[in-house]
Amino acid sequence: MTPPVRTAVRVEGIVQGVGFRPFVYALANRLGLTGLVGNDVDGVFAEVEGPPAAVRSFLDALEREAPPLARVDRVVASPMAPVGASSFEIVASEPGGRRSALIAADTATCADCLRELADPADRRFRYPFINCTNCGPRFTIVRDVPYDRPLTTMACFPMCELCAAEYHDPANRRFHAQPTCCPACGPRLTLLDRLGKPVLDEPIGAAAALLRQGRVVAVKGLGGYHLAADATDEQAVAALRSRKHREDKPFAVMTADVSAARLLGQVDDAAAALLTSPARPIVLLPRSPDTAVAPSTAPGNRQLGVMLPYTPLHHLLLAAVGQPLVLTSGNVSDEPIAYRDEDALSRLDGIADAFLVHDRPIHIRTDDSVARAFGGRQTLLRRSRGYAPEPITVRGGFPRPVLACGAELKNTFCLAKDNHAFVSHHIGDLENAETLQSFTEGIEHFRRLFDIRPEVVAYDLHPEYLSTKYALDLDGVDLVGVQHHHAHIASCLADNGVDGPVIGVAFDGTGYGTDGTIWGGEFLIADLSGFERGGHLAPVPMPGGAAAVRQPWRMAAAYLSGFDVSRLDVARRNAGRWDAIVSMAGRGVNSPLTSSAGRLFDAVAAVLGVRDEISYEGQAAIELEQLADVGETGAYRASIESGGTFRANGTDLIGAAVDDLVAGVSREIIAARFHNGLAALIVDGCVRLREHHGLTTVALSGGVFQNLLLLARTARGLQSRGFTVLTHSRVPCNDGGISLGQALIASVS
């Protein structure tokens, strides 16, 4: 008989809070092995003893048969002396030492839990906090590692005898599921009126009745509060929009399932996979023309953000209302989402008519993620709940621990060590004290969870960004300033597992350039170690600086300086200020130069009468895309001035648009020709750089490439000319992906 062997096993990856120890326990027993398994600060450790063939089968199955929410990054096995163990057991977690365990993201309710939720014979029937090892809260309740109940916000809910029996039963789906609970021992739901007093009726039924009556209800979710209204009730949605001071920005809609989602928008296979994924993001869908949602839900928008329920509470509430719900962040516009109960009752007073709350604390606020399908794969526009804090694995790794502080708008930060980059949840725009506090608290939380003590800190070159000021105030670290658009391209490279060099096209609204001007229409030759500026849109003044961002007509005035504007409505609408703004731009008074593609979009939008002033970032460009006739193939042409660094003349595109407008061409056709012309300009610029540098790969990044029409036509044009095109998937192309690029650049500096 072959003598038994004993092997020590180390499993790294997302292996805590996902049922990995119960899986190992069952696997070992199935193979007739003895030994032990446990959690520690590095992940999962195990010792297995038995016949060599059975041990080999065990090691092979660890990754192949892992639980659905697990992600095995590495399995390390080493021989030990046999001890003659007679059984296999799960041992207590080991809390000490350097931490490298990974934390799972919050995950949508699994099919098994939904069956129990709907079963009148089950003791968790209609219990709004049902969960198991395959689903439920994770990141939003974790206070520290290892991921065990005492170190989560579930610590204040001692398990009842029945839950404890399930928790300790290796054959049960809730074996060592840390948020395990039931109506007898777990969190409880309460409906409060607008004064914060409990409503004695059954909470979900009473909340649903209010929603059917056209009221607004604040609902406490996984990562914060949402504001809910009946998505088919125009009066209710308009009231929510007015109270929230969100004049135009689209709301997201939650609907029961994919079949219901198909009534709201066009759902292809890639979109369906996103909608039903464990992350359950908001998915941007081409809007169905006859959708029943209220016009105020997404005014003037050809897309609709749709998500499916991801908590048992959502499932129960949607079923009780019987209609899709607008579900938007619980805040006033530009504020962070409310996640603490007293704060929500205070800040949402005057917006919500009632509050559907529970007593499970949220440890860290986390907004919904936003995604769409492009080219048959997911593209994230906001990476938060359902994805954070799961790391992005980086080839080559990080020689020293890094903190990257991100940008000002759509901020995320990134902490990185070894070969893992932990890009944070969506923080928001760093423009007020509360968001800055969320940023600093988030950094401390990630540092503690992943035991990262940064030695290198990366920051944006813009001296007035609060994230930059935070970095520059740190002591005892090496500081690395990273140019904004270089970070965009590095982020795209990391997203695609490519080192470069590439031709990087970084088109966005604002980024501080190395020459002190405002960049945003950039053609770079870039890799992780550096970049050179190969070309850019020709700079124009921004009359009034930041005021030109809020008032796109100012950019029209700057671009049209020297044009005859007597027949243009944009000049007539703003006649009282037009000449003064043109003069300001011409004299360079409070008019910084910019090569921004975002500002070019603003100018065209104002010329076409789309938007003279905006109420949210990027609004004019978004609405210009919505206006465009997608069937139009004509394109305006822009000249490119040769030189060491070429300049592409956006003024040519504006001039062509003006000529067509005066000639009576429809605004829809003009908007499409502008998009097609800008895509052609990008292709022409990349061909020039290929001829000079021999590079055949193009990375597209920056917020302008959220524009699906421009992205699709640019990618198609580049591919037709023989380029390999890299786009974003795992992190946003907008400033939400900047921190990843900063971290990579700082690691090689």
C-alpha positions in Angstrom: 0.0 0.0 0.0 1.3 3.5 -0.9 2.0 5.4 2.3 -0.1 8.6 2.9 1.3 12.0 2.3 0.5 15.3 4.0 0.5 18.6 2.0 0.3 22.2 3.2 -1.8 24.3 0.9 -2.1 28.0 0.6 -4.9 29.5 -1.6 -4.8 33.2 -2.5 -7.5 35.2 -4.2 -11.1 36.0 -3.4 -11.6 33.0 -1.1 -13.1 34.5 2.1 -16.8 35.1 2.4 -17.6 33.0 -0.7 -18.0 29.5 0.8 -14.4 28.4 0.1 -13.8 26.7 3.4 -17.0 24.6 3.2 -16.1 23.8 -0.4 -12.6 22.6 0.8 -14.2 20.6 3.6 -16.6 18.8 1.3 -13.9 18.2 -1.3 -11.6 16.7 1.2 -14.3 14.4 2.6 -15.3 13.3 -0.8 -11.7 12.3 -1.6 -11.2 10.6 1.8 -8.6 13.0 3.0 -8.0 14.2 6.5 -6.6 17.5 7.8 -7.9 21.0 8.3 -8.8 24.3 6.6 -9.0 27.9 7.9 -8.9 31.6 7.1 -6.1 33.9 7.9 -4.9 37.3 6.7 -3.5 35.9 3.5 -6.5 33.9 2.4 -7.2 30.2 3.0 -4.8 27.7 4.4 -5.2 23.9 4.5 -3.4 20.7 5.3 -4.5 17.5 3.6 -3.4 14.0 4.3 -4.1 10.8 2.4 -3.1 8.7 -0.6 -0.9 10.7 -3.1 -3.4 10.3 -5.9 -6.2 11.7 -3.8 -4.1 14.7 -2.7 -3.3 15.4 -6.4 -7.0 15.3 -7.2 -7.7 17.7 -4.4 -5.1 20.2 -5.7 -6.5 20.0 -9.2 -10.0 20.6 -8.1 -9.3 23.6 -5.9 -9.5 26.0 -8.9 -11.6 24.0 -11.3 -14.5 23.4 -8.9 -14.3 26.5 -6.7 -17.5 28.2 -5.6 -19.2 30.6 -8.0 -18.1 33.8 -6.2 -14.5 32.6 -5.6 -11.5 33.8 -7.7 -8.5 31.6 -7.2 -5.3 33.6 -8.1 -2.7 31.1 -6.8 -2.4 27.7 -5.1 0.8 26.9 -3.4 1.5 23.4 -2.1 4.4 22.1 0.0 5.0 18.7 1.6 4.7 18.1 5.3 5.3 15.1 7.6 2.1 13.0 8.0 0.5 13.1 11.5 -2.0 10.4 11.2 -5.1 12.6 11.5 -8.4 10.8 11.6 -10.8 13.5 10.3 -11.0 16.8 8.4 -12.1 19.9 10.2 -12.5 23.7 9.8 -10.3 25.5 12.3 -10.6 28.9 13.8 -9.4 31.9 11.8 -5.9 33.2 12.5 -6.0 37.1 12.7 -2.4 38.0 13.1 0.3 39.0 10.6 0.6 40.9 7.4 -2.7 40.9 5.5 -3.1 40.0 1.9 -6.5 38.3 1.9 -9.0 39.7 -0.7 -12.5 40.8 0.1 -15.4 39.9 -2.1 -17.8 42.5 -3.6 -21.5 42.6 -2.6 -23.4 40.1 -4.6 -26.9 39.8 -5.9 -29.3 37.4 -4.2 -28.8 33.9 -5.6 -31.4 31.6 -7.0 -31.5 29.3 -4.0 -32.2 32.2 -1.6 -34.9 33.5 -4.0 -36.6 30.1 -3.9 -36.6 30.2 -0.1 -37.8 33.8 -0.1 -40.9 32.8 -2.1 -41.6 29.5 -0.1 -44.3 29.9 2.5 -43.0 26.8 4.2 -39.5 28.2 4.7 -38.7 30.0 7.9 -37.1 32.8 5.8 -40.2 33.3 3.7 -40.3 37.0 2.7 -37.4 37.8 4.9 -35.7 40.8 3.3 -32.2 40.0 4.5 -31.9 36.4 3.3 -28.4 35.4 2.1 -25.9 32.5 2.0 -22.3 31.8 1.0 -23.2 32.5 -2.6 -24.8 35.9 -2.2 -25.4 38.9 -0.1 -23.5 41.8 1.5 -19.7 41.6 1.7 -17.7 44.7 1.1 -20.2 47.1 2.5 -20.4 45.3 5.9 -16.7 44.4 6.4 -14.8 46.4 9.1 -11.6 44.4 9.1 -10.0 41.1 8.1 -10.1 38.1 8.3 -13.6 38.1 7.0 -15.4 36.7 10.0 -18.7 37.8 11.6 -17.2 39.7 14.6 -15.3 41.9 12.1 -18.5 42.9 10.2 -21.5 45.0 10.9 -23.4 41.7 11.6 -21.5 41.4 14.9 -24.4 43.1 16.7 -26.8 40.3 15.6 -26.1 37.1 17.6 -27.2 34.0 15.7 -30.3 32.1 17.0 -30.0 28.3 17.5 -31.3 27.5 14.1 -29.0 29.8 12.3 -26.1 28.7 14.4 -26.9 25.1 13.5 -26.8 25.9 9.8 -23.6 28.0 10.2 -21.8 25.0 11.8 -23.2 22.3 9.5 -20.8 21.4 6.7 -23.6 20.1 4.6 -25.6 23.3 4.8 -25.4 26.2 2.2 -24.9 28.6 5.0 -21.9 26.8 6.5 -19.7 29.6 7.7 -21.7 32.2 5.8 -20.9 35.3 7.9 -24.1 37.4 7.3 -26.3 34.4 8.1 -29.5 35.5 9.8 -33.3 35.0 9.9 -36.4 36.9 11.2 -35.6 35.7 14.7 -32.1 37.0 15.0 -31.2 39.2 12.1 -31.8 42.8 10.9 -35.3 44.1 10.9 -37.1 46.4 8.5 -39.1 49.5 9.6 -41.1 52.1 7.7 -40.7 55.6 9.0 -42.8 58.6 8.1 -41.1 61.8 7.0 -40.8 62.9 10.6 -38.9 59.7 11.4 -41.7 58.1 13.4 -42.4 54.3 12.8 -45.4 53.4 10.7 -47.0 50.4 12.4 -48.2 48.7 9.1 -46.2 45.9 7.5 -43.2 47.9 6.1 -43.0 46.6 2.5 -46.7 46.6 1.9 -47.0 50.1 3.3 -44.1 51.4 1.3 -45.5 49.9 -1.8 -48.8 51.5 -1.2 -47.1 54.9 -0.9 -45.2 54.3 -4.1 -48.5 53.4 -5.9 -50.0 56.7 -4.6 -47.2 58.7 -6.3 -45.1 59.2 -3.2 -41.3 59.2 -2.9 -39.8 56.6 -0.6 -36.2 56.5 0.6 -35.0 52.9 0.7 -31.9 51.7 2.6 -29.9 49.3 0.3 -26.6 47.6 0.5 -24.3 50.6 0.1 -26.6 53.5 0.9 -30.0 55.0 0.5 -31.9 55.2 -2.8 -34.9 57.4 -3.6 -37.7 55.4 -5.2 -40.7 56.4 -7.2 -43.1 54.7 -9.6 -41.3 54.9 -12.9 -44.6 55.0 -14.8 -46.0 57.9 -12.8 -44.9 61.2 -14.5 -46.1 63.3 -11.6 -44.2 61.3 -9.1 -41.0 61.2 -11.1 -41.2 64.9 -11.8 -41.7 65.6 -8.1 -38.6 63.5 -7.3 -36.6 65.4 -9.9 -37.7 68.8 -8.5 -37.1 67.9 -4.9 -33.6 66.4 -5.6 -32.6 69.5 -7.7 -31.7 67.2 -10.6 -33.0 69.1 -13.5 -32.1 66.9 -16.5 -29.7 64.0 -15.6 -31.4 60.6 -16.3 -32.6 58.4 -13.5 -32.1 54.7 -13.4 -35.0 52.2 -13.4 -35.2 48.9 -11.6 -37.4 46.3 -13.0 -38.2 42.7 -12.0 -36.4 40.6 -14.6 -34.9 40.5 -18.0 -38.3 40.0 -19.6 -39.5 43.2 -18.0 -36.2 44.9 -19.0 -36.9 44.1 -22.7 -40.1 46.2 -22.4 -37.9 49.2 -21.5 -34.9 48.8 -23.9 -33.2 46.6 -26.4 -31.4 43.7 -24.6 -28.9 41.7 -26.6 -27.0 38.7 -25.2 -24.2 40.8 -23.8 -26.6 43.2 -22.1 -28.6 40.3 -20.6 -25.4 38.8 -19.2 -24.6 42.2 -17.6 -28.1 42.6 -16.2 -28.2 39.2 -14.6 -24.5 39.1 -13.5 -23.8 38.8 -9.7 -22.7 42.5 -9.8 -26.1 43.7 -11.0 -24.9 47.0 -12.4 -27.2 49.7 -14.0 -27.0 48.8 -17.7 -27.4 51.5 -20.3 -29.8 50.1 -23.0 -31.1 51.6 -26.3 -34.5 52.8 -25.2 -37.6 51.3 -26.6 -39.7 53.9 -28.3 -43.0 52.8 -26.7 -41.6 52.3 -23.2 -44.1 53.0 -20.4 -41.7 54.9 -18.2 -42.5 58.5 -17.4 -40.9 61.1 -19.7 -39.2 62.8 -16.7 -37.2 59.5 -16.1 -34.6 60.2 -18.8 -35.8 63.3 -20.7 -34.6 63.5 -24.3 -32.3 60.5 -24.0 -32.3 57.5 -26.4 -30.8 55.4 -23.7 -32.3 54.2 -20.4 -30.3 52.9 -17.4 -31.9 49.7 -16.2 -31.0 47.3 -13.4 -32.5 44.2 -11.9 -33.1 43.7 -8.1 -30.0 42.7 -6.2 -31.3 42.4 -2.7 -34.3 40.4 -1.3 -35.8 43.7 -0.2 -35.8 45.0 -3.8 -37.4 41.7 -5.0 -40.2 42.0 -2.4 -40.8 45.8 -3.0 -41.0 45.4 -6.8 -43.4 42.5 -6.5 -45.6 44.5 -4.1 -45.6 47.7 -6.3 -46.1 45.8 -9.6 -44.4 48.4 -11.6 -40.8 49.4 -12.4 -39.3 51.8 -10.0 -37.1 54.8 -10.5 -34.2 54.1 -8.1 -31.7 56.9 -7.8 -29.0 57.8 -5.3 -30.3 59.1 -2.0 -28.8 62.6 -2.1 -29.3 66.1 -3.3 -27.5 66.6 -6.6 -23.6 66.8 -6.2 -23.7 65.4 -2.7 -22.4 61.9 -1.7 -25.1 59.2 -1.3 -26.5 59.0 2.3 -25.7 55.8 4.1 -26.0 56.5 7.8 -29.6 56.5 9.1 -29.6 59.8 11.0 -27.8 61.5 8.2 -30.3 60.1 5.7 -33.3 61.3 7.7 -31.7 64.8 7.9 -30.4 65.2 4.3 -33.4 63.5 2.6 -35.9 65.4 4.6 -38.0 67.3 2.1 -37.3 64.8 -0.7 -38.7 61.6 0.7 -42.2 61.1 2.0 -41.2 58.0 4.0 -38.1 56.0 4.8 -37.9 52.2 4.4 -35.0 51.5 6.8 -33.3 48.6 8.6 -30.9 48.2 11.5 -27.9 46.6 9.8 -25.2 49.3 9.6 -23.5 50.0 6.3 -19.8 50.4 7.0 -18.8 52.0 3.7 -21.0 53.8 1.3 -21.1 52.3 -2.2 -23.0 53.6 -5.2 -24.5 51.5 -7.9 -22.1 50.6 -10.8 -23.0 51.6 -14.4 -22.1 49.5 -17.4 -23.1 48.9 -21.0 -22.3 46.3 -23.7 -19.8 47.3 -26.4 -18.3 44.9 -28.9 -19.9 42.0 -27.1 -18.3 42.6 -23.8 -18.9 44.7 -20.7 -17.8 48.3 -20.5 -17.9 49.9 -17.1 -18.8 53.6 -16.8 -18.8 53.6 -13.0 -17.1 50.8 -11.1 -18.5 50.5 -7.6 -21.0 48.1 -6.0 -20.6 44.6 -7.2 -17.1 45.1 -8.5 -15.1 47.0 -5.7 -12.9 46.1 -3.9 -12.0 43.1 -6.1 -8.5 43.7 -7.4 -7.2 44.1 -10.9 -4.2 41.8 -11.5 -1.3 43.7 -13.1 1.5 41.9 -15.0 4.8 42.7 -13.5 3.3 43.9 -10.2 4.3 46.8 -8.0 7.9 46.8 -6.6 6.7 49.1 -3.9 3.3 49.8 -2.4 1.5 52.6 -4.2 -1.3 55.0 -3.4 -2.8 56.8 -6.5 -5.1 59.6 -5.5 -7.1 59.9 -8.8 -8.6 63.0 -10.3 -11.2 65.6 -9.2 -14.3 64.4 -11.0 -15.7 60.9 -10.7 -12.9 60.2 -8.3 -11.6 56.8 -7.4 -8.3 56.1 -5.6 -6.1 53.0 -6.0 -4.0 51.2 -3.5 -1.6 48.7 -5.0 0.9 46.1 -3.9 2.5 42.9 -5.2 0.5 42.2 -8.4 -2.9 43.6 -7.2 -4.3 47.0 -7.9 -7.3 47.8 -5.6 -9.3 50.5 -7.4 -11.8 52.0 -5.0 -15.5 52.3 -5.2 -16.9 55.4 -6.9 -16.2 58.4 -4.5 -17.7 61.1 -6.7 -16.6 64.7 -7.5 -14.2 66.0 -4.9 -15.9 69.4 -4.7 -17.2 69.5 -1.1 -16.1 68.6 2.4 -18.3 65.5 2.7 -17.0 63.9 -0.5 -13.4 64.7 0.6 -14.1 63.0 3.9 -15.4 59.9 2.0 -12.2 59.9 0.0 -9.9 60.1 3.0 -11.9 57.6 5.1 -12.0 55.2 2.1 -8.2 55.3 1.7 -7.8 54.5 5.4 -10.3 51.6 5.1 -8.5 50.1 2.1 -5.1 50.5 3.8 -6.4 48.6 6.8 -8.2 45.9 4.8 -5.3 45.1 2.5 -2.5 46.1 4.9 -0.9 48.5 2.4 1.5 51.2 3.7 2.2 53.3 0.6 5.8 54.2 -0.1 4.9 55.9 -3.4 2.0 58.3 -3.9 0.8 59.4 -7.3 -1.2 62.5 -8.0 -2.6 64.6 -10.8 -0.6 67.6 -12.0 -3.5 70.0 -11.5 -2.5 72.0 -8.4 -6.1 72.8 -7.4 -7.4 69.3 -7.3 -8.3 68.3 -3.7 -6.8 64.8 -4.4 -3.5 66.5 -5.4 -3.5 68.7 -2.3 -4.1 65.6 -0.2 -1.1 63.8 -1.7 1.2 66.8 -1.3 0.4 67.0 2.4 1.6 63.4 3.0 5.0 62.9 4.7 7.5 60.1 4.4 6.5 59.0 0.9 7.9 59.5 -2.6 5.6 61.7 -4.6 5.1 61.2 -8.3 3.1 63.7 -10.4 1.3 62.1 -13.3 0.0 63.9 -16.3 -3.8 63.4 -16.6 -3.9 62.1 -20.2 -0.9 59.8 -19.7 -2.8 58.3 -16.8 -5.8 57.7 -19.1 -3.7 55.8 -21.6 -1.9 53.8 -18.9 -5.3 52.9 -17.4 -6.4 51.5 -20.8 -3.1 49.6 -21.2 -3.6 48.0 -17.7 -7.2 47.2 -18.5 -6.0 45.3 -21.6 -2.9 43.7 -20.1 -0.6 45.6 -22.5 2.6 47.4 -21.7 2.9 49.6 -24.8 4.2 51.7 -26.5 0.9 52.6 -28.3 -0.7 55.5 -30.0 -2.9 56.8 -27.2 -5.9 59.0 -28.0 -7.1 60.7 -24.8 -10.1 62.8 -25.4 -11.9 64.4 -22.5 -13.1 67.7 -21.0 -10.2 68.9 -18.8 -6.7 67.9 -17.9 -3.7 69.9 -16.8 -1.0 69.9 -19.5 2.7 69.9 -19.0 2.8 73.3 -20.8 0.3 74.9 -18.3 -2.6 74.9 -20.7 -5.8 72.8 -20.5 -5.4 69.6 -22.5 -8.2 67.3 -23.6 -7.8 66.4 -27.3 -4.5 64.4 -27.2 -2.6 62.1 -29.4 0.2 60.5 -27.3 3.0 58.1 -28.0 2.9 56.3 -24.6 3.8 53.4 -22.5 3.9 53.0 -18.7 7.2 54.8 -18.3 6.5 57.9 -20.2 4.9 59.7 -23.2 5.4 62.3 -25.8 2.7 64.5 -27.3 2.3 63.5 -30.9 -0.6 65.8 -31.7 -3.6 67.5 -30.4 -6.6 69.6 -31.3 -5.7 73.2 -32.0 -6.1 75.2 -28.8 -8.8 77.8 -28.4 -9.6 80.1 -25.6 -12.0 79.2 -22.8 -13.8 82.5 -22.1 -14.4 82.8 -18.4 -12.5 79.6 -17.6 -14.8 77.3 -15.6 -17.8 79.4 -16.7 -17.2 78.1 -20.2 -17.8 74.6 -19.0 -21.1 75.5 -17.4 -22.1 77.7 -20.4 -21.3 75.9 -23.7 -22.3 79.0 -25.8 -19.1 80.6 -24.6 -17.1 77.9 -26.4 -19.2 78.5 -29.5 -18.3 82.2 -29.3 -14.6 81.3 -29.0 -14.6 78.9 -31.9 -16.6 81.3 -34.1 -14.4 84.3 -33.6 -14.0 85.8 -37.1 -17.1 84.0 -38.5 -20.2 85.9 -39.6 -22.6 84.9 -36.9 -25.5 87.2 -37.9 -27.6 84.3 -39.1 -26.9 82.0 -36.1 -29.5 81.6 -33.3 -26.7 80.9 -30.8 -25.4 84.5 -31.2 -28.9 86.0 -31.1 -29.9 84.0 -28.0 -26.8 85.4 -26.2 -26.6 88.8 -28.0 -26.3 90.7 -24.8 -23.0 89.0 -23.9 -21.7 87.7 -27.2 -19.4 90.5 -28.3 -18.0 90.8 -24.8 -17.1 87.1 -24.6 -15.6 87.2 -28.1 -13.5 90.2 -27.0 -12.5 88.4 -23.8 -11.4 85.4 -25.7 -9.5 87.5 -28.3 -7.6 89.4 -25.7 -6.9 86.3 -23.6 -8.5 87.8 -20.5 -9.5 85.0 -18.1 -9.5 82.7 -21.1 -7.0 79.9 -20.7 -6.2 77.9 -23.9 -7.6 74.5 -24.2 -7.3 71.6 -26.7 -10.2 69.9 -25.1 -12.4 67.6 -27.2 -15.2 68.0 -24.7 -15.2 71.8 -25.2 -15.4 71.2 -29.0 -18.5 69.1 -28.4 -19.9 71.9 -26.3 -19.4 74.5 -29.0 -21.2 72.3 -31.7 -24.0 71.6 -29.2 -24.5 75.3 -28.6 -24.4 76.1 -32.4 -27.1 73.6 -33.0 -29.3 74.9 -30.2 -28.9 71.7 -28.1 -27.7 73.4 -24.9 -26.4 76.9 -24.0 -26.1 76.0 -20.3 -25.7 72.7 -18.6 -27.0 71.3 -15.3 -24.5 68.3 -15.1 -21.1 67.5 -16.4 -21.0 66.5 -20.0 -24.7 67.3 -20.6 -24.2 69.2 -23.9 -22.1 66.4 -25.4 -24.5 63.7 -24.3 -27.4 65.5 -25.8 -25.6 66.1 -29.0 -25.0 62.4 -29.4 -28.7 61.8 -28.7 -29.5 64.2 -31.5 -27.4 62.6 -34.2 -29.0 60.6 -37.0 -27.2 57.3 -36.7 -28.0 56.4 -40.3 -26.0 59.4 -41.7 -22.6 58.5 -43.3 -21.4 61.9 -44.4 -18.5 63.4 -42.5 -16.9 66.9 -42.2 -13.2 67.1 -42.8 -10.7 68.8 -40.6 -7.2 69.9 -41.7 -4.2 68.8 -39.8 -1.2 71.2 -39.5 2.0 69.2 -39.9 5.0 69.5 -37.6 6.8 67.8 -34.8 3.5 67.8 -32.9 0.6 68.1 -35.3 -2.5 70.3 -34.7 -5.9 69.2 -35.9 -8.3 72.1 -36.6 -11.6 71.6 -34.8 -12.6 75.0 -36.2 -13.0 73.3 -39.6 -15.6 71.0 -38.1 -17.4 73.9 -36.5 -17.3 75.9 -39.8 -18.7 73.0 -41.8 -21.5 72.6 -39.3 -22.3 76.3 -39.5 -22.4 76.2 -43.3 -24.8 73.3 -43.2 -27.0 74.9 -40.6 -27.3 78.1 -42.6 -28.1 76.0 -45.7 -31.0 74.4 -43.9 -29.6 71.0 -43.3 -31.3 69.3 -40.4 -29.7 69.4 -37.0 -29.7 65.6 -36.8 -27.7 65.3 -40.0 -25.2 68.0 -38.8 -24.7 66.3 -35.5 -24.0 63.0 -37.2 -21.6 64.5 -39.7 -19.7 66.2 -36.8 -19.4 62.8 -35.0 -18.3 61.1 -38.2 -15.8 63.9 -39.0 -14.2 63.8 -35.5 -13.9 60.0 -35.9 -12.2 60.5 -39.3 -9.9 63.2 -37.7 -8.8 60.6 -35.1 -8.1 58.0 -37.7 -6.1 60.5 -39.8 -4.0 61.5 -36.8 -3.3 57.9 -35.9 -2.2 57.2 -39.5 0.2 60.1 -39.3 1.7 58.8 -36.1 2.0 55.3 -37.4 4.0 56.6 -40.4 6.4 58.4 -38.1 6.6 55.9 -35.2 5.7 52.5 -36.7 3.1 51.8 -34.0 0.0 49.8 -35.0 -2.0 49.7 -31.7 -4.2 52.5 -30.6 -5.6 52.9 -27.0 -8.8 55.0 -26.7 -9.4 56.6 -23.4 -11.0 59.6 -21.7 -14.6 60.6 -21.0 -15.4 61.6 -24.5 -15.2 57.9 -25.5 -18.3 57.3 -23.3 -20.0 58.5 -26.5 -21.0 55.3 -28.1 -21.5 56.8 -31.6 -18.0 58.3 -31.6 -16.4 55.2 -30.1 -18.0 52.8 -32.5 -17.1 54.8 -35.6 -13.6 55.6 -34.4 -12.9 51.9 -33.6 -14.3 50.8 -37.0 -12.3 53.4 -38.9 -9.1 52.5 -37.1 -9.6 48.8 -37.6 -10.3 49.3 -41.3 -6.9 51.0 -41.6 -5.2 48.0 -40.0 -4.9 49.2 -36.4 -5.4 47.1 -33.3 -7.8 49.1 -31.0 -7.8 48.9 -27.2 -10.8 50.1 -25.3 -11.8 50.0 -21.7 -13.7 47.1 -20.0 -12.8 46.6 -16.4 -12.4 50.3 -15.4 -14.1 53.3 -16.8 -12.6 55.3 -19.7 -13.6 58.5 -17.8 -11.8 59.9 -14.8 -13.0 56.9 -12.7 -10.1 54.9 -14.3 -7.4 57.6 -13.8 -6.2 56.2 -10.5 -5.3 52.8 -12.0 -3.2 54.5 -14.6 -1.5 56.7 -12.0 -0.6 53.7 -10.0 1.0 51.9 -12.9 3.0 54.9 -14.0 4.2 55.6 -10.4 5.3 52.0 -10.0 7.8 52.3 -12.9 9.0 55.9 -12.1 
